[in-house]
Amino acid sequence: LGIVGLMWTYPLIILYFFILSIRMATFASLMLLGILIAVFYHQQNTIFDTLAERLSYLASCFMAASQAAIFSSVTHGRRRVLEYGATRDALTGALNRGAMGPELERAIAACDRHNEASCLLALDLDHFKQVNDTHGHGAGDQVLIDFVSLVKRGLRREDQLFRHGGEEFLVLLRNTDAAGMRHVEALLHQRIR
């Protein structure tokens, strides 16, 4: 395809970083550059007359790949931050109500498909309004942060803690029956007390 065909390498390199993971796109770009180097080395009758022209073209392909990799990396990082913010309570770091619906649907689907039992445990801080009224909202916020920390340390990795309301929380206990839920409830109650 001549020079026109070579110009398609630029959008191809950029496309790699849009449709593949950064690692795979980098690998594919390096493979493409390796093929181009091999072609330029073995064919004396190429589109480019001089070695400088060939090196310039390869350098421009490398720059396109580098810039696409940087853009992709920044975009992926920002996406992770946005996803985290969309699913987490800003104060406590617990999962929020937006994340709760899909997780409950997954738990129900696992129960239907694989007969995996899950339980939902409701937690509510008694007299929390008195903490805010007596000690201020800063102290109330700290109580919520400490509460979430205590609860998380008492859960397994597969269990999930959701902030449902002001001082109302839900814990999704995966692969747990009613007896297991009562055991976790007693442990959490003792830990929080």
Rosetta blueprint (number, residue, H / E / L):
1 L L
2 G H
3 I H
4 V H
5 G H
6 L H
7 M H
8 W L
9 T H
10 Y H
11 P H
12 L H
13 I H
14 I H
15 L H
16 Y H
17 F H
18 F H
19 I H
20 L L
21 S L
22 I H
23 R H
24 M H
25 A H
26 T H
27 F H
28 A H
29 S H
30 L H
31 M H
32 L H
33 L H
34 G H
35 I H
36 L H
37 I H
38 A H
39 V H
40 F H
41 Y H
42 H H
43 Q L
44 Q L
45 N L
46 T L
47 I L
48 F L
49 D L
50 T L
51 L H
52 A H
53 E H
54 R H
55 L H
56 S H
57 Y H
58 L H
59 A H
60 S H
61 C H
62 F H
63 M H
64 A H
65 A H
66 S H
67 Q H
68 A H
69 A H
70 I H
71 F H
72 S H
73 S H
74 V H
75 T H
76 H H
77 G H
78 R H
79 R H
80 R H
81 V H
82 L H
83 E H
84 Y H
85 G H
86 A H
87 T H
88 R E
89 D L
90 A L
91 L L
92 T L
93 G L
94 A L
95 L E
96 N L
97 R H
98 G H
99 A H
100 M H
101 G H
102 P H
103 E H
104 L H
105 E H
106 R H
107 A H
108 I H
109 A H
110 A H
111 C H
112 D H
113 R H
114 H H
115 N L
116 E L
117 A L
118 S E
119 C E
120 L E
121 L E
122 A E
123 L E
124 D E
125 L L
126 D L
127 H L
128 F H
129 K H
130 Q H
131 V H
132 N H
133 D H
134 T H
135 H H
136 G L
137 H H
138 G H
139 A H
140 G H
141 D H
142 Q H
143 V H
144 L H
145 I H
146 D H
147 F H
148 V H
149 S H
150 L H
151 V H
152 K H
153 R H
154 G L
155 L L
156 R L
157 R L
158 E L
159 D L
160 Q E
161 L E
162 F E
163 R E
164 H L
165 G L
166 G L
167 E L
168 E E
169 F E
170 L E
171 V E
172 L E
173 L E
174 R E
175 N L
176 T L
177 D L
178 A H
179 A H
180 G H
181 M H
182 R H
183 H H
184 V H
185 E H
186 A H
187 L H
188 L H
189 H H
190 Q H
191 R H
192 I H
193 R L
